[in-house]
Amino acid sequence: MALLTSRQRVLRTLVREEVDRVPVDVELTGEMRDKLLFHFGFRDEEEIFRLFGRDFRRVTARYTGPECYAKNGQPSDVFGVASGGPTYADTIGFRPFARAESVTEIESYSWPNPDWWDYSDIPAQCERFREYAVTGGEWSPFFCQACNMTGIGRFLELMLEAPEIAEAILSHIVDFYVAASRRYFEAARGGIDIFFVGDDYGGKNGMLMSPALWRALIKPQVARLYALAGEYGVHMMQHSCGSIRPVIGDLIELGLEVLDPVQIAAADMNPEGLKAEFGDRLTFHGGVNTEDTLPFGTPADVFRETRYLMDTLGDGGGYVVCGSQYLQADIPIANVIAMYKAAGSISPEIS
């Protein structure tokens, strides 16, 4: 068939129509980006994307708001969380709701203002990327952000022991994300194709909470984000690492169209089962194993696994080649190249 634009290729894949080649995405950690820039002698990330044939681009708003500090004086994110460094340790930094005991504390908190961002460049970005599938809107990791504000152990306790406090925290966070994403879509004037949001509901061996608890407290907030996509006529894409098989049907019910990153090494996330149960309603994005095959396999192993996923998750359409998580610097460059050669998005001569 005739060569498609990246945008045409992705949008056809979302409805499982025939395409000229499987779409691909390229998601890199900063360290891997720098490694690839050095290897190929490139100046910027866009050159990497073009080399590998990336079919997606993301538009972003520019932060113009105040410098933010936690109550302990440390620099913080806009929610008042000071990380204290590159760690997940709950006891490091400052978490504003670590000792919250009432809804009143949540209601009276100084929440971020979506007008702290400048959205005026969004139309120009959409125009620049018009040949690609454009993703946009806030990343919206509301469950992860709630855990950041309390500590993950404390938030899981709140979900069980004081669900009214947990719900208040989640609701205020989503209030912000909905308002900010609405500004994206208004500014884009139809130039955004996919609302791509991310959160993590699963671990390697199962969900971080029971499906019943997820449905009680998390699902209503997910519904608010998905409803926004419906309001603006954009496709809905959800990131969640780990094993989330029990709630994939719920996400589809709310309007999910693309699931990322398909962590095939996690429990109950085997490609054959996912395709059999959800493949007629869902496009799968990712899956090439960043835990094992990509860092430790040979280029032949990576090529073989990528083709297996294309044949399995992509049987009849509905698959995008990408890593099962962001590509990290421990992955040999030859293996990255092998993944995109298997997808047919890169020249066979590239090394």
MODA-V921692 format. One record per pair of residues at least 12 apart in sequence whose ideal C-beta (glycine too) atoms are under 7 Angstrom apart, sorted by the first residue. I is the first residue (numbers start at 0). J is the second residue. Records with the same first field share a line. If there is no record, write none. Layout:
BEGIN
I->J + J
END
This chain:
BEGIN
0->17 + 19
2->19
3->18 + 19
4->130
5->54 + 130 + 131 + 132
6->130 + 131 + 132 + 192
8->22 + 54
9->22 + 54 + 55 + 132
10->132 + 192
12->282 + 316 + 317 + 319
13->234 + 256 + 257 + 282
15->315 + 316 + 317
16->316
20->342 + 343 + 344
21->309 + 313 + 318 + 320 + 342
22->54 + 319
23->51 + 52 + 53 + 54 + 319 + 320 + 321 + 339 + 342 + 344
24->53 + 54 + 55 + 284 + 319 + 321
25->47 + 48 + 51 + 53
26->321 + 322 + 325 + 326
27->325 + 326
28->325 + 326 + 327 + 328
30->327 + 328
31->326 + 327 + 328 + 330
32->44 + 47
34->328 + 332
35->47 + 332
38->332
50->345 + 349
51->339 + 344 + 345
52->339 + 344 + 345
54->131 + 132
55->131 + 132 + 134
56->128 + 131 + 133
57->134 + 135
58->121 + 124 + 125 + 128 + 133 + 135 + 191
60->116 + 117 + 118 + 121 + 183
61->116 + 117 + 120
62->115 + 116
63->115 + 116 + 117
64->77 + 112 + 115
67->79
69->81 + 93
70->93 + 95
71->93
73->92 + 93
77->111 + 115
78->111 + 144 + 148
79->95
80->92 + 93 + 94 + 95 + 147 + 148
81->93
89->150 + 151 + 152
94->147 + 148 + 149 + 150
95->108 + 148
96->148 + 149 + 168
97->149 + 150 + 153
99->149 + 164
102->163 + 164 + 167
105->164 + 167 + 168 + 171
106->167
110->171 + 175
111->175
113->175 + 178 + 179 + 182
116->179
118->182 + 183 + 186
121->183 + 186 + 187
122->186 + 187 + 188 + 190
125->187 + 190 + 191
126->190
132->192 + 193
133->190 + 191 + 192
134->193 + 195 + 236
135->183 + 187 + 191
136->180 + 183 + 184 + 191 + 194 + 196
137->176 + 179 + 180
138->196 + 197
139->176 + 180 + 196 + 224
140->197 + 198
141->169 + 172 + 173 + 176 + 198 + 220
142->198 + 200 + 217
143->198 + 199
144->172
145->168 + 169 + 172
148->168
155->208
158->208 + 212 + 216
162->216
165->216
166->216
169->216 + 220
170->220
173->220 + 223 + 224
176->224
177->223 + 224 + 227
180->194 + 227
181->227
184->231 + 233
191->233
192->233 + 234
193->233 + 234 + 236
194->227 + 228 + 233 + 235 + 236
195->236
196->224 + 237 + 238
197->238
198->239
199->239 + 240 + 241
200->213 + 217 + 239 + 243 + 246
201->239 + 240 + 241 + 242 + 243 + 265
202->241 + 242
203->241 + 242 + 265 + 266
204->242 + 266
205->242 + 266
206->242 + 243 + 245
210->245 + 246
213->246
214->249
218->249
221->253
222->253
225->253 + 254
228->254
229->254
234->256 + 257
235->254 + 255 + 256
236->256 + 257 + 259 + 284
237->250 + 255 + 258 + 259
238->259 + 260
240->260 + 262 + 324
241->262 + 265
242->265 + 266 + 267 + 268
244->267 + 268
247->277
251->277 + 280 + 281
255->281
256->281 + 282
257->282 + 284
258->281 + 283 + 284
259->284 + 285
260->284 + 285 + 321 + 323 + 324
261->283 + 284 + 285 + 286 + 323
262->323
263->286 + 288 + 323
264->288 + 290 + 291
270->286 + 308 + 311 + 312
271->311
274->311 + 312 + 314
278->317
281->317
282->317 + 318 + 319
283->312 + 317 + 318
284->319 + 321
285->321 + 322 + 323
286->308 + 312 + 323
287->304 + 305 + 308 + 320 + 321 + 322 + 323 + 338
288->304 + 323
289->322 + 323 + 324 + 326 + 327
292->304
293->322 + 330 + 334
294->329 + 330
296->334
298->333 + 334 + 337
301->334 + 337 + 338
302->337 + 340 + 341
305->320 + 338 + 341 + 342
306->341
320->338 + 342
336->349 + 350
END
